[in-house]
Amino acid sequence: MTMRALGVWLARSRPPRARLLRAVGISVLAAASSIALLGGSGLLIGKAAEGGGLAALGVLLVIIEIVAFLRAPLRFEERLITHRVALGSMVRWRTWLYDVISVRLPGSLSPLASGELLDRSIEDVDALEDLYVRIALPVFMAVVTGLLGALLIGIVLPLAGVALGVGVLVGLALAALIARRSSASVDDTAYWRGLGSARTVDLFDGLAELTMAGAADDVVKDINDAESRRARLAARSGQVRGVGIAAEGLIGGLTVIAVALLAADAAHRHVISAAEAAAVALATVAAVEPLLGLVLAAVRAPEVASSARRLDELSDAPVAFHEPTSPLPWPEGAPVLMLDDIASPAVVGGPLVLKDVSLAVAPGERVAILGASGSGKSTICTLIMRFLDPTEGSIEVGGLPIGAMHSDEVRRHVALLDQSPTLFGGTLADTLRLGNPATDDEMLRDVLRLCDLEDLLAKGLNQPLAERGTSLSGGQQRRVALARVLLRKPDLLLLDEPTAGLDPVQGRAVLANCLRASKDAGVILLTHDVEEVDQFDRVYWLEDGVLVELSATQRHELAL
């Protein structure tokens, strides 16, 4: 399971073949240099002990010096290339993750859109960097160095080569056993880490409500409990790592001793010289040295494999909408939006919340849709914004199917202001330019005036905003979000409960700003507040998935 998961992501990384082959070649040369350096040093010492003169040792000494000089650059180049492969793969993996999530949020993955998903995805992608650096490279070096050493030593003393090969295989088997043992606690560790992250986000976002309900201490207790369990599992993993390193060191030591005894016996029987026996023993030390790195790779492999599987689970979620292979452009002029017999769930695979929805919105027209919470109002926004494809029916703009347009193209012309707009930390200008990066300062000032934000304008465009806009009042947050939306000059403005959570005075001000600033754009307001629909051309009622237009009399009765 672990190897299969890692293999999928190795294939998905698609590193340049030339760079990968170069990394393999450099690794083999680095392994050979280590064996040659120690083995040659043993041979040199042995020959010197036998009384050979400096002239007889000159060639061997020069070779050893050359190998010693090349070994460090080879090791450095090996690490450098491996990190380049890993970092290049990270770019492709992050792009893959974006491509996967972009067609699933919010129409498919919205139930997972929590602190746990955010924390998990970031950490899981970062963990994949170890796939090359801390897993593939140590395993490859241990195998190559061990087998190369066994081959070279076997040429001099076959039985010693076999002993070294057996020692390397035992070391590999031990690493596999450690990996299997470590994998048992990996998923549990990820679960408790994710739970702690999710509860921390809950505490941060809902601290006021939790405090008033007297539940904040319970959430803190859950966080502490999750962290305690995660820490115990981490300690257990550390114990496995420590025991594994000791056992791997013991295997390496026993292998060196066995080869040294075989070499000494062969030298005693004059099968090889004493100098060759010294070379065989020291070469064995170089051959078994990478076995210690197998332990860290074995412990890390299940963790990385678990991250890989969790990321793959995201791709298993159903696609919420499909991008066209030959996308159509947004129609020119002032297109009419048309929803025709739409049926759709709120998320892919869920029950239908919209069953028979038809609606036409002309440029500059103001349309309001009333309905209780959960009636499907937000789903209409999700469909128009192309976060979800309808199960039945069609959505057209200017006579062209919206599903035949790329989602980015649609979202350049359709803007959404909902009840919880996200404002990022930074300056006021930076926050506004997310709506249109090409906007100059004068345009920013104009849109701030249009949205009745002269009080913020007086403090300058470079004034800092706190994360989530917490340095602003609720009404200011909505108006800043509206200003950001209007900078895109949308053809259609969707208002999904834009006054929720505001007091009546702030709510009326925000809605008035929306209608005044939207100018010639079509506007769709989705709300449960009857008092907000007075200034709208048409008003609809959404119930049981069906949209019905209200007459003036019905609107008056609802207001009463």
Secondary structure, 3 states (H helix, E strand, C coil): CHHHHHHHHHHHHCCCHHHHHHHHHHHHHHHHHHHHHHHHHHHHHHHHHCCCCHHHHHHHHHHHHHHHHHHHHHHHHHHHHHHHHHHHHHHHHHHHHHHHHHCCCCCCCHHHCCHHHHHHHHHHHHHCCHHHHHHHHHHHHHHHHHHHHHHHHHHHCHHHHHHHHHHHHHHHHHHHHHHHHHHHHHHHHHHHHHHHHHHHHHHHHCHHHHHHCCCHHHHHHHHHHHHHHHHHHHHHHHHHHHHHHHHHHHHHHHHHHHHHHHHHHHHHCCCCCHHHHHHHHHHHHHHHCCHHHHHHHHHHHHHHHHHHHHHHHHHHCCCCCCCCCCCCCCCCCCCCEEEEEEEEECCCCCCEEEEEEEEEECCCCEEEEECCCCCCHHHHHHHHCCCCCCCEEEEEECCEEHHHCCHHHHHHHEEEEECCCCCCCEEHHHHHHCCCCCCCHHHHHHHHHHCCCHHHHCCCCCCEECHHHCCCCHHHHHHHHHHHHHCCCCCEEEEECCCCCCCHHHHHHHHHHHHHHHCCCEEEEEECCHHHHCCCCEEEEEECCEEEECCHHHHHHHHC
